Amino acid sequence: MPLRPTKSRLIGMAALAALVTGVLPAANVQAASKPTISKDLFGTLSDGTKVWRYTLSSNAISVKIITYGGIVQRVDAPDRHGHRTNVVLGFPKLDDYVAKNNPGPYFGALIGRYANRIAKGTFTLDGKTYHLPINNGQNSLHGGPKGFDTKVWTATPGTGKDSVSLRLDYTSPDGEMNYPGTLKASATYTLSGHNLRIDYRATTDKATIVNLTNHSYFNLAGEGSGGIYDHRLMLNASRYTPVDSTLIPTGKLDPVAGTPMDFTKPTPIGARIRNNFQQLAYGQGYDHNWVLGGSGFRLAAEVSEPTSGRVLKLYTDQPGIQFYSGNFLDGTLYGTSGRQYRQGDGFALETQHFPDSPNHANFPSAVLRPGQTYRTATVWSFSAN
Ligand code: BGC
């Protein structure tokens, strides 16, 4: 007769599992517990604004998010033995984020209004030409010098049956960073079990362009533990958008087959990163948009780290994903645990519309009009094997 999983039997099974795997029973007893959300004061900005840090915890993982930039400051995820470590790059203090994240790496931040690059900061919409601030060579990057990553978002915590969530709201005034329209944006982080989901929403009162993402850098062996070139990456993409020397797409969708851009099968990130291939020279490594296969909400990427066994699966409904291999980390920054970040110490997977879409009629449109709602979701699913 099958045993009903009463609490005491679960604890007994947990103890047995602990003997087999070496995991402390306490970790398994927690398996029955509901996710929690709490907050602590992360810091205070020079204008007196308090920045809160919310901790979302499930039986599997713990995520810390700050109201400044909606930044994911920590994700503690278990390896194959159940040992948790922080798998995202970041800083220990608010002052570091304010002083070093923009211009800089944009660790963990919500990016808007337009993630990635717009050529020469210029685009034309309904016959009107707009000029965005130039902050990356000759281009505009990640919404400009005072993008969404620098704003303090209004936080609303929530609890569901098996989940906890943190809704973050920010209203960007008409003309902010020279983008048209008042944009009401929200990003909701929801944690359930091994999954962190991010739901983005935006509405506008004038025609505008929108492309929101999260800019976390992962290192599945642990933040500050060294390079990510041994991580195996799979991208659900048979094409990518090649770029010019300023990392602006040429407009072509090129096949990955036969090039170092081919991640259709799991491949170590570093296996071909120094091959003689012009695109890799432009980015000093991988810094490109892949054209995701299929449509609707589907698996976009899977990354595994052989030593720890940690696996990250990333799902989205977006047409593209930027895979950036942390090429511009140059040893000048020290991270959450005080260790130096060098080139290739973390990678980002940014779900997105293609870079510079407003200047490419053949790319999916990133235009949002009054009465429409911009909606997109991304899930990071952590496991170990
Ligand atoms: C870009 C990189 C840039 C990094 C940090 C990425 O999304 O593609 O070129 O260096 O963000 O700003």
Residues whose N, C-alpha, C, O or C-beta is under 5 A from the ligand:
A	BS01	BGC	G104 P105 D287 Y324 F328
